[in-house]
Amino acid sequence: EFFRRDSPTGSLLGTHLLSAHAANRGWILRALDATNAYFQGDRLSRDIYLRPPRGLAGVPEGALLKAEKAIYGFTDAARNWWTRLKGVFEELGAQVSKTEPALFHLHDPADGRLIGIFEVHVDDVLYAMEDSGKTADFMRRLTSTIEFGKAKAATDANGFEYCGRRYRQNDALQVTIDMEKYATSLEPVKMTRERRAE
């Protein structure tokens, strides 16, 4: 049986577009991390039975459990999570970018102005939006539908990490992106004189 396994993830181009918009419009960059993302995904479209761990209360010896949601390691887990999150974004009025499938645009329904941008990378969401009642309502509805951890802001003292990069914004909301943590974790590779000569 065929089932889709693909799920778009944020690209470097999408991240840079979003960051440039944030700096240009004076929006604060923020990041969210979905809690147990795969368990919040769509229901499985196939039947999968699992052997429970020994001694699981209320389950008779030799019984099987039917999985209703994808579990980390299932080939379609990321796809099920993606389709659920995409559906929620669209239900709340966001539109998928025509050029970046993991990038969503939120427009003011009254005048069509861009009021928010979101990029999804697996269970992480990078976003920036204007400070208004409409965007606050969007975020309230989003976070009451999908469970996320506490939002982090690039204006916080140390900013935040997203996809291995640190994002920070100064008082003028200019964006700085670095990989200092990664760069300082690198260790030199020691090579013998003979190996260098090869």
C-alpha positions in Angstrom: 0.0 0.0 0.0 1.3 3.5 -0.9 1.2 6.3 1.6 2.9 9.7 1.3 6.0 10.2 3.4 7.1 13.7 2.3 6.8 16.8 4.4 8.1 20.2 3.5 10.6 21.8 5.9 12.0 25.3 6.1 14.8 26.2 3.7 17.6 28.7 4.2 15.9 30.9 1.5 12.6 30.9 3.5 14.5 31.7 6.7 16.3 34.6 5.2 13.2 36.0 3.5 11.3 35.8 6.8 14.3 37.4 8.7 14.6 40.2 6.1 10.8 41.0 6.3 11.1 41.1 10.1 14.0 43.6 10.0 12.4 45.7 7.2 9.0 45.9 8.9 10.2 46.3 12.5 8.7 42.9 13.6 10.2 40.8 16.3 11.4 37.3 15.3 10.1 34.5 17.5 10.3 30.7 17.6 8.0 28.0 18.8 8.6 24.3 19.4 5.6 22.0 19.1 5.2 19.7 22.1 5.2 16.0 21.1 4.5 17.1 17.5 4.0 13.6 16.0 1.3 12.8 18.6 -0.5 16.0 17.5 -0.5 14.9 13.8 -3.3 13.6 11.7 -4.6 10.1 12.4 -2.9 7.2 10.6 -4.4 6.2 7.3 -3.3 2.6 7.8 -3.6 0.0 10.4 -0.5 -0.6 12.6 -0.5 -2.9 15.6 2.1 -2.8 18.3 3.2 -5.3 20.9 2.9 -3.4 24.3 5.7 -3.4 26.8 5.5 -6.2 29.4 3.4 -5.4 32.4 1.4 -2.5 30.9 -1.5 -2.1 33.3 -4.9 -3.0 31.8 -3.5 -4.9 28.8 -3.8 -8.7 28.8 -0.7 -10.7 28.1 -0.3 -11.3 24.4 -2.6 -8.5 23.3 -1.8 -6.0 20.6 -2.4 -2.3 20.6 -3.6 -0.4 17.5 -1.7 2.9 16.9 -4.0 5.8 16.2 -1.3 8.4 15.7 2.2 8.2 14.2 5.0 7.5 16.5 8.6 8.8 16.0 10.2 6.4 13.6 7.1 5.7 11.5 7.9 6.6 7.9 4.8 8.8 7.6 5.0 10.4 11.1 6.5 13.7 9.7 3.9 13.8 6.9 1.0 13.3 9.3 2.3 16.1 11.6 2.8 18.4 8.5 -0.7 17.9 7.1 -2.2 18.6 10.5 -0.2 21.8 11.0 -0.7 23.0 7.5 -4.5 22.4 7.9 -4.6 24.4 11.1 -2.6 27.3 9.5 -5.0 27.4 6.5 -8.1 27.1 8.7 -6.9 30.1 10.6 -6.4 32.1 7.4 -2.7 31.7 6.6 -1.7 30.8 3.0 1.1 28.6 1.8 3.8 30.4 -0.2 3.9 29.6 -3.9 7.7 29.4 -3.8 8.4 27.9 -0.4 6.0 25.1 0.7 7.0 25.4 4.4 6.4 29.2 4.5 3.0 30.7 5.3 1.8 34.2 4.8 -0.9 35.8 7.0 -2.8 38.7 5.4 -5.3 41.2 6.9 -8.6 40.1 5.5 -9.8 43.8 5.5 -7.1 45.2 3.2 -4.9 42.3 2.1 -1.8 43.7 3.9 0.9 41.1 5.0 0.7 41.0 8.8 2.7 37.8 9.5 5.0 35.2 8.1 5.7 31.7 9.5 8.3 29.1 8.5 7.9 25.4 9.6 10.9 23.1 10.1 9.7 19.8 11.4 8.3 20.7 14.9 9.8 24.2 15.0 8.1 27.4 13.8 10.0 30.6 13.1 7.7 33.6 12.7 7.4 37.4 12.7 4.2 39.5 12.7 2.9 42.9 13.3 1.8 43.7 16.8 -2.0 43.9 16.5 -5.2 42.4 17.8 -5.6 40.3 14.6 -2.2 38.7 15.0 -2.7 38.2 18.7 -6.0 36.5 17.9 -4.3 34.3 15.3 -1.6 33.2 17.8 -4.2 32.6 20.5 -6.2 30.3 18.2 -3.1 28.6 16.9 -1.7 27.8 20.4 -5.1 26.6 21.6 -5.3 24.1 18.7 -1.6 22.9 18.7 0.4 22.6 21.9 3.7 24.5 21.8 6.3 25.4 24.4 6.9 29.0 25.4 7.7 31.3 22.5 11.2 32.7 22.4 12.0 36.1 21.0 15.2 37.2 19.2 15.1 40.4 21.3 15.7 38.3 24.5 19.2 38.6 26.0 20.6 35.6 24.1 18.1 35.4 21.3 17.1 31.8 20.4 18.3 28.9 18.3 16.5 27.7 15.3 17.9 25.0 13.0 21.4 25.3 14.5 21.6 29.1 14.1 21.3 31.7 16.8 18.9 34.6 16.0 19.2 37.9 17.8 17.7 41.4 17.3 19.0 44.7 18.7 16.9 47.6 19.8 16.4 48.8 16.2 15.2 45.2 15.4 18.1 44.5 13.1 18.6 40.7 12.8 21.9 38.9 13.5 22.2 35.3 12.6 25.3 33.3 13.7 26.5 29.8 14.3 28.9 30.7 17.1 27.9 27.8 19.4 28.6 25.3 16.6 31.8 27.1 15.5 33.2 27.1 19.1 32.4 23.4 19.5 34.6 22.3 16.7 37.8 20.6 17.6 41.0 20.6 15.5 41.7 17.5 13.5 45.2 16.3 14.2 47.1 14.8 11.3 50.5 13.1 11.2 53.1 14.6 9.0 52.9 11.5 6.7 49.1 11.9 6.3 49.5 15.6 5.4 52.0 14.6 2.7 49.4 12.4 1.0 
